Amino acid sequence: MPVHLDISRLDRLVMVVVIGEATGSDFLDLARQFTEADMIHYRKIINITAGVLAMDDAELASVTALLRADPGAPAPARLAVAIAREPHRAHAVRVHVRDGEATPTGPSQGSHVLSSLLDADGLVIVPAGPGELPAGAEVEVLGL
């Protein structure tokens, strides 16, 4: 396949290099891989200087739409564990995301606890209210 892929989960970055001739179906397969690996929202750098795109305008528009996910847009995930809510204010919880599951990076999430940022991929905004967000709840993760 003329499309080569390198993924940096730490930087939430995908680098793609096209060598030779790449078709619309090559890029659609690439987009499928991004989706299956839960990376569609990652930033993407696509280098085609050593390759040729063999696709018409309609295919190019379709591929562009698939690959142009906003890296700053929230990504969906499920909570691995329950997270307590604050009764009167929303708060942000630093999380590590793997395979679509968001896990808090530590038990202490106060603003003074910078060590909880070390393994964080993103933030989950927990709305104010009683009780907790249960494990398995669908949340949106804001990428860091």
LUMLUM-619289 format. One record per residue: residue number from 1; z, y, x of N, C-alpha, C, O in turn; residue in three letters. Coordinates in steps of 0.1 Angstrom, whole numbers, plus 5000, padded with zeros to 4 digits. Last residue first. Layout:
<atoms>
ATOM     k     nw     nv     nu    caw    cav    cau     cw     cv     cu     ow     ov     ou     r
ATOM   NUM      Z      Y      X      Z      Y      X      Z      Y      X      Z      Y      X   ALA
...
</atoms>
This chain:
<atoms>
ATOM     k     nw     nv     nu    caw    cav    cau     cw     cv     cu     ow     ov     ou     r
ATOM   144   5253   5176   4941   5259   5185   4952   5249   5186   4963   5251   5193   4973   LEU
ATOM   143   5244   5174   4907   5242   5170   4921   5248   5180   4930   5248   5192   4928   GLY
ATOM   142   5262   5167   4879   5256   5178   4886   5256   5175   4901   5266   5173   4907   LEU
ATOM   141   5259   5142   4856   5264   5145   4870   5255   5156   4875   5243   5156   4876   VAL
ATOM   140   5270   5135   4824   5259   5141   4832   5266   5145   4845   5276   5151   4846   GLU
ATOM   139   5279   5104   4809   5282   5117   4813   5270   5123   4821   5260   5115   4824   VAL
ATOM   138   5290   5079   4787   5278   5086   4792   5282   5100   4796   5288   5108   4788   GLU
ATOM   137   5318   5058   4794   5312   5069   4787   5300   5075   4794   5300   5075   4806   ALA
ATOM   136   5329   5039   4810   5317   5035   4803   5310   5047   4795   5299   5045   4790   GLY
ATOM   135   5362   5048   4803   5353   5041   4812   5341   5037   4804   5342   5032   4793   ALA
ATOM   134   5366   5078   4782   5368   5064   4785   5358   5059   4796   5347   5064   4798   PRO
ATOM   133   5382   5107   4788   5369   5102   4786   5370   5087   4791   5374   5084   4802   LEU
ATOM   132   5413   5111   4769   5405   5109   4781   5391   5106   4778   5387   5103   4766   GLU
ATOM   131   5435   5134   4753   5431   5121   4756   5423   5120   4769   5426   5127   4779   GLY
ATOM   130   5422   5166   4740   5432   5156   4742   5427   5142   4747   5415   5140   4746   PRO
ATOM   129   5403   5190   4760   5406   5182   4748   5417   5172   4751   5421   5170   4762   GLY
ATOM   128   5374   5202   4778   5388   5203   4774   5391   5194   4761   5382   5192   4753   ALA
ATOM   127   5351   5180   4795   5355   5190   4785   5369   5190   4782   5376   5180   4783   PRO
ATOM   126   5344   5177   4828   5352   5170   4817   5356   5181   4808   5363   5190   4811   VAL
ATOM   125   5316   5174   4847   5324   5184   4839   5330   5177   4828   5324   5171   4819   ILE
ATOM   124   5312   5158   4877   5312   5156   4862   5321   5166   4856   5333   5168   4860   VAL
ATOM   123   5293   5163   4906   5304   5167   4897   5302   5163   4883   5291   5164   4878   LEU
ATOM   122   5283   5143   4934   5281   5152   4923   5294   5155   4916   5305   5151   4921   GLY
ATOM   121   5289   5127   4955   5275   5130   4953   5273   5141   4943   5262   5147   4942   ASP
ATOM   120   5316   5127   4978   5310   5131   4965   5295   5133   4966   5290   5139   4975   ALA
ATOM   119   5330   5121   5001   5321   5110   4996   5315   5114   4982   5309   5106   4976   ASP
ATOM   118   5343   5146   5005   5336   5139   5016   5327   5128   5011   5316   5126   5017   LEU
ATOM   117   5357   5158   4985   5343   5162   4986   5336   5153   4996   5323   5152   4996   LEU
ATOM   116   5383   5152   4989   5376   5145   4978   5361   5148   4977   5354   5142   4970   SER
ATOM   115   5392   5169   5008   5388   5155   5013   5381   5148   5001   5373   5138   5004   SER
ATOM   114   5402   5192   4996   5388   5191   5001   5383   5177   5005   5371   5175   5006   LEU
ATOM   113   5421   5201   4974   5419   5187   4980   5405   5186   4985   5396   5181   4977   VAL
ATOM   112   5424   5223   4960   5429   5224   4974   5426   5211   4981   5429   5210   4993   HIS
ATOM   111   5417   5217   4934   5408   5226   4942   5412   5227   4956   5404   5230   4965   SER
ATOM   110   5424   5182   4928   5428   5196   4928   5418   5204   4937   5412   5199   4946   GLY
ATOM   109   5422   5155   4925   5410   5163   4924   5413   5178   4924   5404   5185   4920   GLN
ATOM   108   5434   5125   4936   5437   5139   4935   5425   5147   4936   5417   5146   4946   SER
ATOM   107   5421   5100   4936   5430   5103   4925   5434   5118   4924   5437   5123   4913   PRO
ATOM   106   5386   5102   4944   5400   5100   4947   5409   5104   4936   5404   5110   4926   GLY
ATOM   105   5360   5104   4934   5362   5101   4948   5376   5100   4953   5379   5097   4964   THR
ATOM   104   5352   5086   4904   5359   5097   4911   5362   5094   4925   5365   5082   4929   PRO
ATOM   103   5320   5073   4899   5334   5069   4902   5340   5081   4909   5335   5087   4918   THR
ATOM   102   5293   5065   4878   5300   5076   4885   5315   5072   4887   5322   5069   4877   ALA
ATOM   101   5264   5046   4880   5278   5046   4876   5286   5057   4885   5285   5057   4897   GLU
ATOM   100   5238   5042   4888   5240   5048   4875   5255   5049   4871   5258   5052   4859   GLY
ATOM    99   5241   5032   4914   5236   5023   4904   5239   5029   4890   5242   5021   4880   ASP
ATOM    98   5266   5055   4922   5258   5043   4927   5254   5035   4914   5262   5032   4905   ARG
ATOM    97   5282   5084   4930   5273   5078   4921   5265   5067   4928   5259   5069   4938   VAL
ATOM    96   5313   5099   4931   5304   5092   4939   5295   5083   4929   5301   5076   4921   HIS
ATOM    95   5326   5131   4920   5322   5117   4918   5313   5112   4929   5305   5120   4935   VAL
ATOM    94   5350   5154   4911   5340   5150   4921   5338   5135   4920   5348   5127   4919   ARG
ATOM    93   5352   5170   4880   5357   5159   4888   5346   5155   4898   5335   5153   4894   VAL
ATOM    92   5362   5201   4866   5352   5193   4873   5359   5182   4881   5369   5184   4887   ALA
ATOM    91   5374   5208   4832   5376   5207   4847   5365   5199   4853   5359   5191   4846   HIS
ATOM    90   5383   5230   4805   5374   5220   4811   5377   5220   4826   5382   5229   4832   ALA
ATOM    89   5415   5233   4790   5405   5238   4798   5396   5226   4803   5401   5215   4805   ARG
ATOM    88   5436   5222   4775   5432   5236   4772   5421   5241   4780   5417   5253   4779   HIS
ATOM    87   5441   5195   4783   5441   5199   4768   5435   5212   4766   5429   5214   4755   PRO
ATOM    86   5420   5177   4803   5430   5187   4803   5430   5193   4789   5419   5196   4783   GLU
ATOM    85   5415   5141   4803   5411   5155   4800   5423   5164   4801   5434   5160   4800   ARG
ATOM    84   5412   5115   4826   5420   5123   4817   5414   5136   4815   5409   5142   4824   ALA
ATOM    83   5387   5090   4827   5392   5103   4833   5399   5111   4823   5394   5113   4812   ILE
ATOM    82   5382   5055   4834   5386   5066   4824   5390   5078   4832   5396   5077   4843   ALA
ATOM    81   5355   5045   4855   5369   5045   4851   5371   5056   4841   5364   5066   4840   VAL
ATOM    80   5328   5049   4857   5333   5037   4861   5348   5035   4857   5352   5023   4854   ALA
ATOM    79   5307   5065   4833   5320   5065   4841   5324   5051   4844   5324   5042   4836   LEU
ATOM    78   5272   5066   4839   5283   5061   4831   5296   5062   4840   5295   5060   4852   ARG
ATOM    77   5248   5093   4839   5255   5082   4846   5266   5077   4836   5268   5084   4825   ALA
ATOM    76   5219   5115   4844   5228   5107   4835   5235   5096   4843   5230   5091   4853   PRO
ATOM    75   5220   5146   4862   5215   5132   4861   5225   5124   4852   5237   5126   4853   ALA
ATOM    74   5211   5180   4857   5221   5169   4856   5214   5156   4855   5204   5154   4849   PRO
ATOM    73   5188   5195   4881   5191   5191   4867   5202   5180   4867   5202   5172   4876   ALA
ATOM    72   5180   5199   4906   5192   5206   4902   5197   5202   4888   5208   5205   4884   GLY
ATOM    71   5156   5187   4909   5167   5181   4916   5180   5188   4912   5191   5182   4914   PRO
ATOM    70   5135   5180   4882   5143   5191   4888   5155   5185   4895   5164   5179   4889   ASP
ATOM    69   5107   5160   4887   5121   5161   4881   5128   5171   4889   5128   5172   4901   ALA
ATOM    68   5080   5155   4893   5086   5168   4893   5099   5169   4886   5102   5179   4879   ARG
ATOM    67   5067   5131   4889   5075   5133   4902   5082   5146   4902   5090   5148   4912   LEU
ATOM    66   5055   5133   4864   5065   5122   4867   5073   5125   4879   5085   5123   4879   LEU
ATOM    65   5037   5155   4868   5048   5156   4858   5059   5145   4860   5071   5148   4859   ALA
ATOM    64   5020   5144   4888   5028   5156   4891   5040   5157   4881   5051   5160   4885   THR
ATOM    63   5008   5123   4873   5017   5120   4885   5026   5132   4888   5038   5130   4890   VAL
ATOM    62   4993   5139   4855   5003   5129   4850   5013   5125   4861   5025   5125   4859   SER
ATOM    61   4977   5154   4872   4986   5161   4863   4997   5151   4858   5009   5155   4857   ALA
ATOM    60   4962   5133   4883   4970   5141   4892   4980   5149   4883   4992   5150   4888   LEU
ATOM    59   4948   5123   4861   4958   5114   4868   4967   5123   4877   4980   5120   4877   GLU
ATOM    58   4933   5146   4855   4942   5141   4845   4953   5132   4852   4964   5133   4849   ALA
ATOM    57   4917   5148   4879   4926   5159   4875   4937   5154   4865   4948   5158   4866   ASP
ATOM    56   4916   5116   4896   4910   5127   4889   4921   5137   4884   4933   5135   4886   ASP
ATOM    55   4922   5104   4929   4925   5105   4915   4919   5117   4909   4916   5127   4915   MET
ATOM    54   4930   5097   4957   4918   5093   4950   4921   5092   4935   4923   5081   4929   ALA
ATOM    53   4940   5116   4983   4944   5113   4969   4931   5109   4961   4923   5118   4959   LEU
ATOM    52   4944   5105   5016   4935   5110   5006   4940   5106   4992   4944   5094   4990   VAL
ATOM    51   4964   5113   5045   4959   5105   5035   4949   5112   5026   4946   5124   5027   GLY
ATOM    50   4979   5128   5061   4972   5117   5068   4965   5108   5057   4962   5097   5060   ALA
ATOM    49   4990   5147   5044   4981   5152   5054   4974   5141   5061   4963   5143   5066   THR
ATOM    48   5008   5143   5024   4995   5137   5022   4985   5141   5033   4973   5139   5032   ILE
ATOM    47   5041   5139   5018   5032   5143   5029   5019   5136   5027   5018   5124   5028   ASN
ATOM    46   5065   5151   4997   5054   5142   4998   5044   5147   5008   5038   5158   5006   ILE
ATOM    45   5098   5151   4990   5089   5156   5000   5077   5146   5001   5080   5135   5004   ILE
ATOM    44   5121   5156   4964   5110   5148   4969   5101   5156   4979   5097   5168   4976   LYS
ATOM    43   5154   5152   4952   5143   5161   4958   5133   5152   4964   5136   5141   4970   ARG
ATOM    42   5161   5130   4925   5162   5134   4939   5151   5144   4942   5141   5145   4936   TYR
ATOM    41   5157   5120   4899   5162   5134   4900   5164   5139   4915   5168   5150   4917   HIS
ATOM    40   5150   5094   4904   5140   5103   4898   5144   5118   4899   5135   5126   4900   ILE
ATOM    39   5167   5074   4912   5164   5085   4922   5154   5095   4916   5150   5104   4923   MET
ATOM    38   5172   5048   4903   5181   5059   4899   5179   5071   4908   5189   5078   4911   ASP
ATOM    37   5155   5028   4909   5165   5030   4919   5174   5042   4915   5183   5046   4923   ALA
ATOM    36   5138   5031   4887   5146   5019   4888   5157   5020   4898   5168   5014   4897   GLU
ATOM    35   5126   5056   4894   5134   5054   4882   5143   5042   4883   5155   5043   4879   THR
ATOM    34   5112   5050   4918   5123   5061   4917   5132   5059   4905   5144   5060   4906   PHE
ATOM    33   5095   5030   4909   5105   5027   4919   5116   5037   4919   5128   5034   4920   GLN
ATOM    32   5079   5046   4892   5087   5035   4886   5098   5031   4896   5109   5028   4891   ARG
ATOM    31   5067   5063   4911   5076   5069   4901   5085   5058   4895   5096   5060   4892   ALA
ATOM    30   5052   5043   4924   5062   5050   4931   5072   5056   4922   5084   5055   4924   LEU
ATOM    29   5034   5037   4904   5043   5026   4909   5055   5032   4916   5066   5028   4915   ASP
ATOM    28   5021   5061   4903   5029   5057   4891   5038   5046   4895   5049   5045   4889   LEU
ATOM    27   5009   5061   4928   5020   5070   4925   5028   5067   4913   5040   5070   4912   PHE
ATOM    26   4991   5040   4924   5000   5039   4935   5012   5049   4933   5024   5045   4935   ASP
ATOM    25   4976   5050   4903   4985   5038   4900   4995   5036   4912   5006   5032   4909   SER
ATOM    24   4962   5070   4916   4972   5074   4905   4981   5062   4903   4993   5064   4901   GLY
ATOM    23   4959   5060   4950   4954   5062   4937   4965   5067   4928   4977   5067   4931   THR
ATOM    22   4953   5069   4984   4963   5066   4974   4957   5069   4960   4951   5080   4958   ALA
ATOM    21   4940   5059   5015   4937   5064   5001   4947   5059   4991   4951   5048   4990   GLU
ATOM    20   4960   5068   5044   4949   5062   5037   4946   5067   5023   4950   5079   5021   GLY
ATOM    19   4993   5074   5038   4984   5071   5049   4972   5063   5042   4974   5052   5037   ILE
ATOM    18   5017   5095   5027   5005   5088   5022   4996   5086   5035   4993   5096   5041   VAL
ATOM    17   5052   5094   5025   5040   5096   5034   5029   5088   5029   5030   5076   5027   VAL
ATOM    16   5081   5108   5012   5069   5099   5009   5058   5103   5018   5055   5115   5020   VAL
ATOM    15   5115   5109   5009   5103   5114   5017   5092   5103   5015   5095   5091   5017   MET
ATOM    14   5140   5121   4989   5130   5110   4991   5119   5116   4999   5113   5127   4995   VAL
ATOM    13   5175   5128   4988   5161   5132   4992   5153   5120   4994   5157   5110   4999   LEU
ATOM    12   5203   5130   4989   5196   5130   4976   5181   5134   4978   5176   5143   4971   ARG
ATOM    11   5216   5127   5013   5210   5140   5010   5203   5141   4997   5198   5152   4994   ASP
ATOM    10   5224   5100   5009   5234   5110   5012   5229   5124   5009   5236   5132   5004   LEU
ATOM     9   5200   5086   5005   5209   5088   4993   5220   5099   4996   5224   5106   4987   ARG
ATOM     8   5170   5090   5015   5183   5094   5020   5192   5096   5008   5191   5107   5002   SER
ATOM     7   5142   5068   5019   5152   5074   5010   5165   5077   5017   5170   5069   5025   ILE
ATOM     6   5108   5067   5023   5121   5067   5030   5130   5074   5021   5128   5085   5016   ASP
ATOM     5   5077   5050   5018   5088   5057   5012   5100   5056   5021   5103   5045   5027   LEU
ATOM     4   5042   5052   5017   5054   5047   5024   5065   5056   5020   5064   5068   5018   HIS
ATOM     3   5012   5042   5004   5023   5051   5002   5036   5045   5008   5040   5034   5004   VAL
ATOM     2   4992   5022   5006   4991   5034   5014   5002   5044   5013   5002   5055   5019   PRO
ATOM     1   5000   4988   5009   5000   5000   5000   5000   5012   5009   5007   5013   5019   MET
</atoms>
